Amino acid sequence: MIKADYKFSNHFDGHDLLHTPEGMRDIYGEECARKVRVQETMHHVLKLYGFNDIQTPMFEYFDIFSEQRGTVEAKDMYRFFDREGYMLALRPDITPSIARCVSKYYKDEELPIRFCYSGNTFINNTSYQGKLKETTQVGAELINDDTSDADAEMIAVTIECLLACGIKELQIEVGHADFFNGIVEEGKFDDTEKEELRNLIMQKNMFGVEQMIEEKKIEGNLKELFLKLPEMFGNLENLSYARTLTTNEKALHAINRLEKLYAILKTYELNSYVTFDLGMLSNYKYYTGMIYKAYTYGTGEPIAKGGRYGALTEQFGKKAPAIGLAIEVDQVMMALSRQKINVLKEAPATIVLYKSDFRRIAIDIAKTFRAKQTKIELLRKSSRRDLKEYKEFALRNGMEQILFIENEEHAILIDLKNETEKVLNVQNLIEG
């Protein structure tokens, strides 16, 4: 917190204030335009699947995101106090906010509720290798539908969103939270041991896992299952093999559910993108069913995550099954760049350059073209600048044409790309 006697000038000079805090960055120009285009593309796909827009606050009461909800640890959140002394937090995750909204506004609705969103999340972790603390997500939540069809649809829409952005080399790894819950139940691990085992598996510390299994004196098929958990990755055969190593009802139900999911994804003709990982765990402990992560080349982090949860909405007063997805837009942008995939860009604006005497003509021409969805940038010509400067300005900003109003009757269309000029009739331009 800033103290009352804090002297701003003692800590920052003009140069320091040009920089963003660690883990934050400016996005501008062509990069920003590409990112917006990617977000719009994914949003369009979500709308085609029937999801409706929702916006939640960028910060809420800290308890909305507390560790008890199963989201990130308190030390990784940006926290502050309001005037009344309540602790607030910048959202590290958007799903709890939507769970709160649904519990408040749709408490009595029993049929499916579909929401989609786009927004930034904030996690105050240790930055390494340029990892961002503020990231953009496009996501969706499907509430009041506990079917395997809903599981498959969320994976399908994730794949469709990424394909629509141009990412073709794509792999979805799918697991199930209850598989892990079931086998630790069968192995009679207590809560502390379960958490320790979870951390060891997530850290891929199999020496630590083996030591725990030996200390618990687990034998036979279950021991083999724990030790082979990192290898439980691949196609349906791995699910069949895992079925022979456990008798736990919860774990067997998880395998059955994944097999149903795969069958439905075959109907979507998207099963080729899917592999199974029975050792998959999530940092978000509110996941209780199917969980998945999407990967592609050019980024070491998942570009999308999702999973099924139920207890989260119940914590806010509505008992309802739910499943969500979140696509990490910044990771998608990195992948697109490194794979040299050109994001579809909107046509650049045309500059309508005019002297003050011909303002009315310029505005009328701009109205005509904008009515046809053509981007026009009006720019009054300064008597202190020659036409060459405006051409250089247009090229710097990715524009290809300047329409220069020469007089009341004629305008010159300057094609910067082909370095040609053409005289056009002003009245014809106004009339379209």
Secondary structure, DSSP 8 states (H G I E B T S, - for coil): ---TT--HHHH--TTGGGS--TT-----HHHHHHHHHHHHHHHHHHHHTT-EE----SEEEGGGG-GGGTSS-GGGS-EEE-TT--EEEE-S-SHHHHHHHHHHHSTT--S-EEEEEEEEEE------TT--SEEEEEEEEEES--SHHHHHHHHHHHHHHHHHTT--S-EEEEEEHHHHHHHHHHTT--HHHHHHHHHHHHTT-HHHHHHHHHHTT--HHHHHHHHTGGG-EESHHHHHHHHTT---HHHHHHHHHHHHHHHHHHHHT-GGGEEEETT---S-TTEEEEEEEEE-TT-SS-SEEEEEESHHHHHTT----EEEEEEEHHHHHHHHHHTT---------EEEEE-GGGHHHHHHHHHHHHHTT--EEEEE--TTS-HHHHHHHHHHTT--EEEEE-SSSEEEEEETTTTEEEEEEHHHHHH-
